[in-house]
Amino acid sequence: GDFLAQSSPSPLVLTRPSMGSTMTRVLIVQAHAQGPAGLLAAVRAAFPTAQVAHVQCAADALRLIGGQAFELALIDPDQLEDGGLTLLRVMQAQRPGPVAVVMTSEADDGRLFPALRAGAFGYLLNDQPQAELVVALKRIARGEPALSPVFSRRVLRFFVDGDAYVPPAQAANTGD
């Protein structure tokens, strides 16, 4: 099948991606009932021999990564408690831990900056053309962070002129 069973023999010892590497164990965290069909197709195209697991909530992802070693975790923050930030922080703290990449359908600054602060190695739109997603996944395997162009522009704009994300708490304090 396309998805790993919830149990595994002994966990693998993994490292962060390095030049020329591929991903052999990928976790998809996506709450949508229809599952990760488009995302799974992109993962299969980028890493044809990868074992892929899919869970629908952060709690299941935390249980799974506690017992199995994944090199890559693709996280859809939609409908996840706290937008997946706790999950990102736990993955970032693991050594070795999976490279965590946020896959979203919304170009939302309110999630972008907190996710990057929590340790996301990339932030991609999951509705971009599959060929672009495959290229981004392969770059991630080589150790290159990935941002969809819309997010790259927002990060650059933030540093160039400060015209980007304002944390909700700060906006409330200034009356904006």
FIKOL-991649 format. One record per atom (N, C-alpha, C): residue number from 1; residue in three letters; chain; atom name; x, y, z. Coordinates in steps of 0.001 Angstrom, whole numbers, padded with zeros to 6 digits. Example, Ala and Ser with C-alpha at 12.3 -4.5 7.8 and 13.67 -1.06 7.14 Angstrom:
<atoms>
 seq type mol atom       u       v       w
   1  ALA   A    N  013190 -005690  007800
   1  ALA   A   CA  012300 -004500  007800
   1  ALA   A    C  013200 -003300  007800
   2  SER   A    N  012850 -002250  007080
   2  SER   A   CA  013670 -001060  007140
   2  SER   A    C  012900  000030  007870
</atoms>
This chain:
<atoms>
 seq type mol atom       u       v       w
   1  GLY   A    N  000810 -001186  000000
   1  GLY   A   CA  000000  000000  000000
   1  GLY   A    C  000858  001256  000000
   2  ASP   A    N  000194  002375 -000158
   2  ASP   A   CA  000894  003648 -000183
   2  ASP   A    C  001259  004162  001196
   3  PHE   A    N  000615  003636  002238
   3  PHE   A   CA  000847  004183  003562
   3  PHE   A    C  001412  003123  004490
   4  LEU   A    N  002295  003545  005365
   4  LEU   A   CA  002884  002648  006343
   4  LEU   A    C  001856  002268  007386
   5  ALA   A    N  002036  001100  007953
   5  ALA   A   CA  001217  000712  009086
   5  ALA   A    C  001601  001607  010264
   6  GLN   A    N  000777  001643  011276
   6  GLN   A   CA  001044  002495  012428
   6  GLN   A    C  002176  001961  013287
   7  SER   A    N  002675  000764  013005
   7  SER   A   CA  003807  000248  013767
   7  SER   A    C  004937 -000066  012802
   8  SER   A    N  006131 -000131  013338
   8  SER   A   CA  007302 -000334  012504
   8  SER   A    C  008289 -001172  013264
   9  PRO   A    N  009189 -001888  012549
   9  PRO   A   CA  010260 -002547  013276
   9  PRO   A    C  011096 -001482  013988
  10  SER   A    N  012366 -001573  014041
  10  SER   A   CA  013170 -000591  014758
  10  SER   A    C  013239  000719  013980
  11  PRO   A    N  013238  001862  014712
  11  PRO   A   CA  013330  003160  014034
  11  PRO   A    C  014660  003314  013311
  12  LEU   A    N  014655  004074  012232
  12  LEU   A   CA  015868  004364  011480
  12  LEU   A    C  016608  005520  012121
  13  VAL   A    N  017906  005570  011949
  13  VAL   A   CA  018680  006724  012383
  13  VAL   A    C  018820  007631  011163
  14  LEU   A    N  018316  008841  011275
  14  LEU   A   CA  018275  009736  010133
  14  LEU   A    C  019006  011031  010444
  15  THR   A    N  019422  011710  009404
  15  THR   A   CA  020059  013016  009557
  15  THR   A    C  019277  014032  008741
  16  ARG   A    N  019572  015298  008940
  16  ARG   A   CA  018972  016350  008129
  16  ARG   A    C  019383  016130  006681
  17  PRO   A    N  018599  016603  005724
  17  PRO   A   CA  018960  016372  004332
  17  PRO   A    C  020307  017004  003996
  18  SER   A    N  020992  016358  003085
  18  SER   A   CA  022259  016897  002607
  18  SER   A    C  022265  016813  001089
  19  MET   A    N  023234  017448  000489
  19  MET   A   CA  023276  017496 -000963
  19  MET   A    C  023186  016103 -001573
  20  GLY   A    N  022289  015935 -002508
  20  GLY   A   CA  022164  014694 -003235
  20  GLY   A    C  021347  013622 -002541
  21  SER   A    N  020767  013910 -001380
  21  SER   A   CA  020018  012881 -000678
  21  SER   A    C  018592  012793 -001207
  22  THR   A    N  017932  011714 -000832
  22  THR   A   CA  016533  011533 -001173
  22  THR   A    C  015792  011244  000113
  23  MET   A    N  014505  011275  000075
  23  MET   A   CA  013691  010977  001244
  23  MET   A    C  013136  009570  001104
  24  THR   A    N  013292  008763  002145
  24  THR   A   CA  012796  007390  002094
  24  THR   A    C  011575  007173  002984
  25  ARG   A    N  011355  008068  003951
  25  ARG   A   CA  010192  007959  004846
  25  ARG   A    C  009586  009348  005018
  26  VAL   A    N  008347  009475  004565
  26  VAL   A   CA  007671  010771  004540
  26  VAL   A    C  006355  010664  005314
  27  LEU   A    N  006090  011662  006135
  27  LEU   A   CA  004835  011750  006879
  27  LEU   A    C  004027  012917  006331
  28  ILE   A    N  002766  012657  006014
  28  ILE   A   CA  001838  013707  005586
  28  ILE   A    C  000812  013889  006698
  29  VAL   A    N  000691  015126  007186
  29  VAL   A   CA -000290  015459  008214
  29  VAL   A    C -001303  016378  007559
  30  GLN   A    N -002476  015824  007292
  30  GLN   A   CA -003496  016559  006543
  30  GLN   A    C -004866  016107  007021
  31  ALA   A    N -005659  017029  007523
  31  ALA   A   CA -006939  016702  008140
  31  ALA   A    C -008051  016389  007152
  32  HIS   A    N -007897  016774  005912
  32  HIS   A   CA -008968  016593  004938
  32  HIS   A    C -009301  015120  004757
  33  ALA   A    N -010584  014807  004801
  33  ALA   A   CA -011041  013424  004709
  33  ALA   A    C -010636  012758  003397
  34  GLN   A    N -010559  013523  002305
  34  GLN   A   CA -010209  012930  001021
  34  GLN   A    C -008738  012516  000951
  35  GLY   A    N -007970  012854  001972
  35  GLY   A   CA -006579  012426  002009
  35  GLY   A    C -005685  013268  001135
  36  PRO   A    N -004435  012852  001058
  36  PRO   A   CA -003415  013667  000400
  36  PRO   A    C -003166  013304 -001057
  37  ALA   A    N -004211  013050 -001839
  37  ALA   A   CA -004020  012525 -003199
  37  ALA   A    C -003034  013347 -004023
  38  GLY   A    N -003234  014657 -004136
  38  GLY   A   CA -002331  015487 -004934
  38  GLY   A    C -000948  015556 -004329
  39  LEU   A    N -000888  015699 -003024
  39  LEU   A   CA  000385  015752 -002326
  39  LEU   A    C  001104  014409 -002415
  40  LEU   A    N  000363  013340 -002276
  40  LEU   A   CA  000956  012005 -002393
  40  LEU   A    C  001544  011788 -003788
  41  ALA   A    N  000845  012239 -004815
  41  ALA   A   CA  001353  012097 -006189
  41  ALA   A    C  002671  012854 -006355
  42  ALA   A    N  002762  014048 -005770
  42  ALA   A   CA  004002  014828 -005863
  42  ALA   A    C  005131  014142 -005105
  43  VAL   A    N  004834  013606 -003919
  43  VAL   A   CA  005854  012881 -003144
  43  VAL   A    C  006331  011663 -003927
  44  ARG   A    N  005397  010921 -004519
  44  ARG   A   CA  005757  009735 -005310
  44  ARG   A    C  006626  010113 -006512
  45  ALA   A    N  006321  011242 -007139
  45  ALA   A   CA  007111  011674 -008296
  45  ALA   A    C  008515  012109 -007866
  46  ALA   A    N  008611  012771 -006716
  46  ALA   A   CA  009912  013244 -006237
  46  ALA   A    C  010750  012123 -005632
  47  PHE   A    N  010090  011214 -004917
  47  PHE   A   CA  010777  010137 -004192
  47  PHE   A    C  010052  008812 -004443
  48  PRO   A    N  010272  008195 -005601
  48  PRO   A   CA  009492  007020 -006007
  48  PRO   A    C  009549  005840 -005032
  49  THR   A    N  010614  005704 -004284
  49  THR   A   CA  010731  004548 -003384
  49  THR   A    C  010384  004871 -001935
  50  ALA   A    N  009958  006098 -001673
  50  ALA   A   CA  009655  006515 -000297
  50  ALA   A    C  008442  005775  000257
  51  GLN   A    N  008527  005455  001541
  51  GLN   A   CA  007369  004964  002277
  51  GLN   A    C  006670  006201  002812
  52  VAL   A    N  005346  006247  002661
  52  VAL   A   CA  004588  007437  003043
  52  VAL   A    C  003498  007044  004029
  53  ALA   A    N  003423  007789  005127
  53  ALA   A   CA  002350  007615  006101
  53  ALA   A    C  001493  008869  006083
  54  HIS   A    N  000201  008695  006338
  54  HIS   A   CA -000726  009829  006386
  54  HIS   A    C -001515  009765  007681
  55  VAL   A    N -001552  010887  008397
  55  VAL   A   CA -002399  011016  009576
  55  VAL   A    C -003219  012285  009426
  56  GLN   A    N -004321  012352  010170
  56  GLN   A   CA -005233  013478  010005
  56  GLN   A    C -005211  014472  011153
  57  CYS   A    N -004396  014235  012189
  57  CYS   A   CA -004347  015206  013290
  57  CYS   A    C -002949  015231  013902
  58  ALA   A    N -002668  016318  014607
  58  ALA   A   CA -001348  016509  015208
  58  ALA   A    C -001053  015446  016266
  59  ALA   A    N -002054  015059  017048
  59  ALA   A   CA -001839  014050  018092
  59  ALA   A    C -001379  012727  017474
  60  ASP   A    N -002002  012315  016377
  60  ASP   A   CA -001577  011087  015696
  60  ASP   A    C -000173  011234  015125
  61  ALA   A    N  000140  012411  014605
  61  ALA   A   CA  001485  012658  014068
  61  ALA   A    C  002520  012556  015183
  62  LEU   A    N  002241  013138  016335
  62  LEU   A   CA  003175  013085  017460
  62  LEU   A    C  003405  011650  017923
  63  ARG   A    N  002325  010861  017984
  63  ARG   A   CA  002467  009443  018358
  63  ARG   A    C  003312  008697  017328
  64  LEU   A    N  003064  008962  016064
  64  LEU   A   CA  003771  008256  014999
  64  LEU   A    C  005255  008619  014968
  65  ILE   A    N  005581  009903  015087
  65  ILE   A   CA  006995  010278  015051
  65  ILE   A    C  007718  009878  016327
  66  GLY   A    N  006954  009617  017386
  66  GLY   A   CA  007567  009122  018614
  66  GLY   A    C  008066  007688  018484
  67  GLY   A    N  007479  006928  017567
  67  GLY   A   CA  007848  005524  017416
  67  GLY   A    C  008529  005195  016104
  68  GLN   A    N  008529  006112  015164
  68  GLN   A   CA  009134  005864  013858
  68  GLN   A    C  009954  007075  013443
  69  ALA   A    N  010926  006856  012623
  69  ALA   A   CA  011783  007950  012161
  69  ALA   A    C  011368  008354  010745
  70  PHE   A    N  011070  009616  010583
  70  PHE   A   CA  010729  010168  009275
  70  PHE   A    C  011769  011208  008910
  71  GLU   A    N  012073  011298  007640
  71  GLU   A   CA  013009  012316  007156
  71  GLU   A    C  012295  013601  006801
  72  LEU   A    N  011046  013495  006380
  72  LEU   A   CA  010288  014641  005907
  72  LEU   A    C  008869  014559  006435
  73  ALA   A    N  008361  015686  006933
  73  ALA   A   CA  006962  015791  007354
  73  ALA   A    C  006340  016958  006610
  74  LEU   A    N  005273  016683  005893
  74  LEU   A   CA  004527  017707  005160
  74  LEU   A    C  003254  017976  005956
  75  ILE   A    N  003120  019187  006455
  75  ILE   A   CA  002060  019510  007409
  75  ILE   A    C  001110  020538  006822
  76  ASP   A    N -000163  020174  006736
  76  ASP   A   CA -001208  021108  006323
  76  ASP   A    C -001788  021713  007597
  77  PRO   A    N -001588  023019  007828
  77  PRO   A   CA -002022  023611  009095
  77  PRO   A    C -003531  023811  009205
  78  ASP   A    N -004246  023716  008093
  78  ASP   A   CA -005689  023907  008114
  78  ASP   A    C -006322  022866  009027
  79  GLN   A    N -007147  023302  009930
  79  GLN   A   CA -007902  022460  010846
  79  GLN   A    C -007029  021725  011865
  80  LEU   A    N -005757  022091  011989
  80  LEU   A   CA -004933  021540  013056
  80  LEU   A    C -004958  022515  014220
  81  GLU   A    N -005019  021968  015431
  81  GLU   A   CA -004984  022824  016608
  81  GLU   A    C -003735  023691  016550
  82  ASP   A    N -003845  024931  016812
  82  ASP   A   CA -002803  025963  016804
  82  ASP   A    C -002054  026041  015475
  83  GLY   A    N -002715  025637  014392
  83  GLY   A   CA -002108  025718  013068
  83  GLY   A    C -000890  024832  012899
  84  GLY   A    N -000742  023836  013775
  84  GLY   A   CA  000384  022912  013687
  84  GLY   A    C  001664  023409  014339
  85  LEU   A    N  001611  024550  015044
  85  LEU   A   CA  002835  025118  015624
  85  LEU   A    C  003474  024205  016670
  86  THR   A    N  002670  023586  017515
  86  THR   A   CA  003228  022671  018521
  86  THR   A    C  003905  021496  017832
  87  LEU   A    N  003280  020968  016818
  87  LEU   A   CA  003856  019866  016059
  87  LEU   A    C  005191  020279  015440
  88  LEU   A    N  005247  021457  014865
  88  LEU   A   CA  006502  021960  014289
  88  LEU   A    C  007590  022076  015360
  89  ARG   A    N  007236  022596  016518
  89  ARG   A   CA  008225  022765  017593
  89  ARG   A    C  008761  021425  018081
  90  VAL   A    N  007886  020447  018226
  90  VAL   A   CA  008322  019116  018663
  90  VAL   A    C  009249  018504  017625
  91  MET   A    N  008896  018609  016356
  91  MET   A   CA  009747  018058  015300
  91  MET   A    C  011096  018766  015264
  92  GLN   A    N  011099  020082  015463
  92  GLN   A   CA  012340  020856  015453
  92  GLN   A    C  013254  020422  016608
  93  ALA   A    N  012660  020056  017737
  93  ALA   A   CA  013445  019682  018914
  93  ALA   A    C  014037  018281  018812
  94  GLN   A    N  013473  017435  017986
  94  GLN   A   CA  013975  016068  017841
  94  GLN   A    C  015317  016061  017130
  95  ARG   A    N  016223  015217  017595
  95  ARG   A   CA  017520  015034  016940
  95  ARG   A    C  017803  013555  016835
  96  PRO   A    N  017823  012954  015692
  96  PRO   A   CA  017405  013586  014440
  96  PRO   A    C  015889  013642  014382
  97  GLY   A    N  015402  014562  013655
  97  GLY   A   CA  013968  014695  013482
  97  GLY   A    C  013661  014949  012029
  98  PRO   A    N  012393  014874  011682
  98  PRO   A   CA  012038  015116  010280
  98  PRO   A    C  012181  016585  009918
  99  VAL   A    N  012475  016840  008674
  99  VAL   A   CA  012416  018187  008140
  99  VAL   A    C  010932  018482  007964
 100  ALA   A    N  010455  019546  008586
 100  ALA   A   CA  009035  019875  008554
 100  ALA   A    C  008775  020991  007549
 101  VAL   A    N  007826  020747  006666
 101  VAL   A   CA  007450  021719  005643
 101  VAL   A    C  005941  021927  005727
 102  VAL   A    N  005528  023179  005795
 102  VAL   A   CA  004105  023501  005831
 102  VAL   A    C  003569  023520  004409
 103  MET   A    N  002460  022834  004205
 103  MET   A   CA  001768  022776  002919
 103  MET   A    C  000385  023378  003144
 104  THR   A    N  000106  024508  002545
 104  THR   A   CA -001152  025195  002832
 104  THR   A    C -001881  025595  001564
 105  SER   A    N -003165  025836  001709
 105  SER   A   CA -003952  026329  000580
 105  SER   A    C -004174  027827  000698
 106  GLU   A    N -003711  028445  001799
 106  GLU   A   CA -003932  029867  002026
 106  GLU   A    C -002615  030632  002075
 107  ALA   A    N -002545  031732  001365
 107  ALA   A   CA -001373  032608  001402
 107  ALA   A    C -001576  033590  002549
 108  ASP   A    N -001325  033120  003776
 108  ASP   A   CA -001680  033832  004992
 108  ASP   A    C -000447  034192  005809
 109  ASP   A    N -000137  035494  005896
 109  ASP   A   CA  000994  035945  006706
 109  ASP   A    C  000831  035568  008169
 110  GLY   A    N -000398  035489  008634
 110  GLY   A   CA -000654  035170  010031
 110  GLY   A    C -000138  033803  010432
 111  ARG   A    N  000017  032910  009482
 111  ARG   A   CA  000579  031583  009762
 111  ARG   A    C  002026  031453  009310
 112  LEU   A    N  002390  032185  008281
 112  LEU   A   CA  003730  032065  007699
 112  LEU   A    C  004827  032326  008715
 113  PHE   A    N  004828  033504  009310
 113  PHE   A   CA  005920  033879  010192
 113  PHE   A    C  005984  033025  011460
 114  PRO   A    N  004862  032730  012132
 114  PRO   A   CA  004943  031838  013292
 114  PRO   A    C  005460  030432  012931
 115  ALA   A    N  005068  029922  011763
 115  ALA   A   CA  005540  028592  011354
 115  ALA   A    C  007041  028593  011116
 116  LEU   A    N  007540  029634  010478
 116  LEU   A   CA  008986  029718  010252
 116  LEU   A    C  009726  029838  011581
 117  ARG   A    N  009171  030617  012513
 117  ARG   A   CA  009781  030738  013841
 117  ARG   A    C  009770  029408  014592
 118  ALA   A    N  008746  028594  014353
 118  ALA   A   CA  008613  027303  015043
 118  ALA   A    C  009499  026223  014429
 119  GLY   A    N  010164  026537  013306
 119  GLY   A   CA  011102  025582  012742
 119  GLY   A    C  010749  025011  011386
 120  ALA   A    N  009717  025521  010738
 120  ALA   A   CA  009391  025019  009402
 120  ALA   A    C  010567  025263  008452
 121  PHE   A    N  010919  024246  007700
 121  PHE   A   CA  012026  024320  006746
 121  PHE   A    C  011541  024832  005396
 122  GLY   A    N  010236  024915  005256
 122  GLY   A   CA  009646  025415  004025
 122  GLY   A    C  008192  025748  004249
 123  TYR   A    N  007627  026506  003318
 123  TYR   A   CA  006229  026916  003387
 123  TYR   A    C  005733  026998  001952
 124  LEU   A    N  004930  026028  001567
 124  LEU   A   CA  004533  025887  000169
 124  LEU   A    C  003017  025888  000012
 125  LEU   A    N  002566  026421 -001111
 125  LEU   A   CA  001153  026310 -001470
 125  LEU   A    C  000921  024927 -002060
 126  ASN   A    N -000068  024209 -001533
 126  ASN   A   CA -000295  022857 -002041
 126  ASN   A    C -001111  022831 -003324
 127  ASP   A    N -001562  023995 -003790
 127  ASP   A   CA -002288  024008 -005062
 127  ASP   A    C -001435  024488 -006231
 128  GLN   A    N -000124  024601 -006007
 128  GLN   A   CA  000749  024956 -007127
 128  GLN   A    C  000867  023744 -008059
 129  PRO   A    N  001269  023955 -009295
 129  PRO   A   CA  001385  022831 -010234
 129  PRO   A    C  002279  021722 -009676
 130  GLN   A    N  001886  020490 -009940
 130  GLN   A   CA  002620  019347 -009394
 130  GLN   A    C  004098  019388 -009776
 131  ALA   A    N  004420  019774 -010993
 131  ALA   A   CA  005828  019818 -011413
 131  ALA   A    C  006641  020762 -010520
 132  GLU   A    N  006061  021902 -010138
 132  GLU   A   CA  006752  022843 -009250
 132  GLU   A    C  006917  022269 -007857
 133  LEU   A    N  005899  021562 -007385
 133  LEU   A   CA  005962  020935 -006065
 133  LEU   A    C  007026  019840 -006032
 134  VAL   A    N  007122  019064 -007085
 134  VAL   A   CA  008140  018011 -007175
 134  VAL   A    C  009542  018631 -007112
 135  VAL   A    N  009750  019708 -007857
 135  VAL   A   CA  011050  020396 -007832
 135  VAL   A    C  011351  020885 -006415
 136  ALA   A    N  010358  021487 -005757
 136  ALA   A   CA  010561  021994 -004392
 136  ALA   A    C  010907  020848 -003433
 137  LEU   A    N  010229  019721 -003545
 137  LEU   A   CA  010509  018575 -002674
 137  LEU   A    C  011924  018043 -002892
 138  LYS   A    N  012350  017980 -004136
 138  LYS   A   CA  013711  017516 -004426
 138  LYS   A    C  014744  018491 -003871
 139  ARG   A    N  014455  019769 -003943
 139  ARG   A   CA  015372  020769 -003369
 139  ARG   A    C  015457  020620 -001852
 140  ILE   A    N  014332  020364 -001224
 140  ILE   A   CA  014313  020147  000227
 140  ILE   A    C  015203  018958  000579
 141  ALA   A    N  015135  017895 -000204
 141  ALA   A   CA  015965  016709  000037
 141  ALA   A    C  017454  017023 -000079
 142  ARG   A    N  017791  018040 -000859
 142  ARG   A   CA  019192  018460 -001001
 142  ARG   A    C  019599  019475  000063
 143  GLY   A    N  018666  019799  000964
 143  GLY   A   CA  018989  020718  002042
 143  GLY   A    C  018633  022159  001786
 144  GLU   A    N  017885  022432  000721
 144  GLU   A   CA  017497  023802  000382
 144  GLU   A    C  016115  024112  000951
 145  PRO   A    N  015990  025151  001781
 145  PRO   A   CA  014662  025541  002260
 145  PRO   A    C  013771  025925  001082
 146  ALA   A    N  012474  025757  001249
 146  ALA   A   CA  011556  026036  000149
 146  ALA   A    C  010442  026968  000587
 147  LEU   A    N  010257  028029 -000181
 147  LEU   A   CA  009128  028931  000000
 147  LEU   A    C  008478  029128 -001361
 148  SER   A    N  007156  028996 -001406
 148  SER   A   CA  006459  029340 -002641
 148  SER   A    C  006723  030808 -002933
 149  PRO   A    N  006720  031201 -004203
 149  PRO   A   CA  007048  032591 -004557
 149  PRO   A    C  006255  033641 -003785
 150  VAL   A    N  004974  033423 -003566
 150  VAL   A   CA  004179  034413 -002839
 150  VAL   A    C  004722  034618 -001424
 151  PHE   A    N  005198  033550 -000802
 151  PHE   A   CA  005745  033657  000552
 151  PHE   A    C  007146  034263  000532
 152  SER   A    N  007928  033941 -000474
 152  SER   A   CA  009259  034551 -000608
 152  SER   A    C  009138  036060 -000709
 153  ARG   A    N  008184  036522 -001520
 153  ARG   A   CA  007984  037960 -001675
 153  ARG   A    C  007580  038608 -000346
 154  ARG   A    N  006743  037932  000421
 154  ARG   A   CA  006308  038495  001707
 154  ARG   A    C  007455  038570  002710
 155  VAL   A    N  008284  037558  002736
 155  VAL   A   CA  009434  037585  003635
 155  VAL   A    C  010378  038712  003234
 156  LEU   A    N  010661  038831  001945
 156  LEU   A   CA  011532  039913  001480
 156  LEU   A    C  010932  041283  001777
 157  ARG   A    N  009635  041423  001524
 157  ARG   A   CA  008968  042701  001787
 157  ARG   A    C  009048  043057  003273
 158  PHE   A    N  008918  042067  004122
 158  PHE   A   CA  009010  042304  005565
 158  PHE   A    C  010365  042906  005935
 159  PHE   A    N  011433  042366  005360
 159  PHE   A   CA  012761  042857  005701
 159  PHE   A    C  013129  044152  004974
 160  VAL   A    N  012536  044371  003813
 160  VAL   A   CA  012856  045577  003054
 160  VAL   A    C  012137  046790  003627
 161  ASP   A    N  010815  046655  003825
 161  ASP   A   CA  010089  047853  004262
 161  ASP   A    C  009181  047628  005471
 162  GLY   A    N  009265  046451  006083
 162  GLY   A   CA  008466  046198  007277
 162  GLY   A    C  006974  046113  007011
 163  ASP   A    N  006577  046067  005743
 163  ASP   A   CA  005159  046044  005377
 163  ASP   A    C  004665  044609  005252
 164  ALA   A    N  004676  043916  006366
 164  ALA   A   CA  004214  042531  006354
 164  ALA   A    C  003574  042210  007692
 165  TYR   A    N  003611  040989  008048
 165  TYR   A   CA  002964  040419  009223
 165  TYR   A    C  003146  041236  010500
 166  VAL   A    N  002032  041498  011169
 166  VAL   A   CA  002042  042082  012511
 166  VAL   A    C  001380  041058  013411
 167  PRO   A    N  002084  040572  014436
 167  PRO   A   CA  001478  039567  015320
 167  PRO   A    C  000151  040066  015876
 168  PRO   A    N -000856  039175  015989
 168  PRO   A   CA -002178  039588  016463
 168  PRO   A    C -002124  040316  017803
 169  ALA   A    N -001290  039883  018736
 169  ALA   A   CA -001209  040525  020043
 169  ALA   A    C -000720  041963  019891
 170  GLN   A    N  000240  042174  019012
 170  GLN   A   CA  000779  043515  018785
 170  GLN   A    C -000268  044409  018117
 171  ALA   A    N -000989  043862  017147
 171  ALA   A   CA -002027  044626  016464
 171  ALA   A    C -003118  045042  017445
 172  ALA   A    N -003471  044156  018383
 172  ALA   A   CA -004495  044473  019384
 172  ALA   A    C -004028  045586  020291
 173  ASN   A    N -002738  045604  020606
 173  ASN   A   CA -002190  046619  021508
 173  ASN   A    C -002085  047990  020850
 174  THR   A    N -001990  048023  019527
 174  THR   A   CA -001843  049307  018838
 174  THR   A    C -003163  049847  018307
 175  GLY   A    N -004218  049014  018436
 175  GLY   A   CA -005535  049449  017963
 175  GLY   A    C -005736  049258  016487
 176  ASP   A    N -004815  048554  015781
 176  ASP   A   CA -004961  048315  014341
 176  ASP   A    C -006004  047278  014047
</atoms>
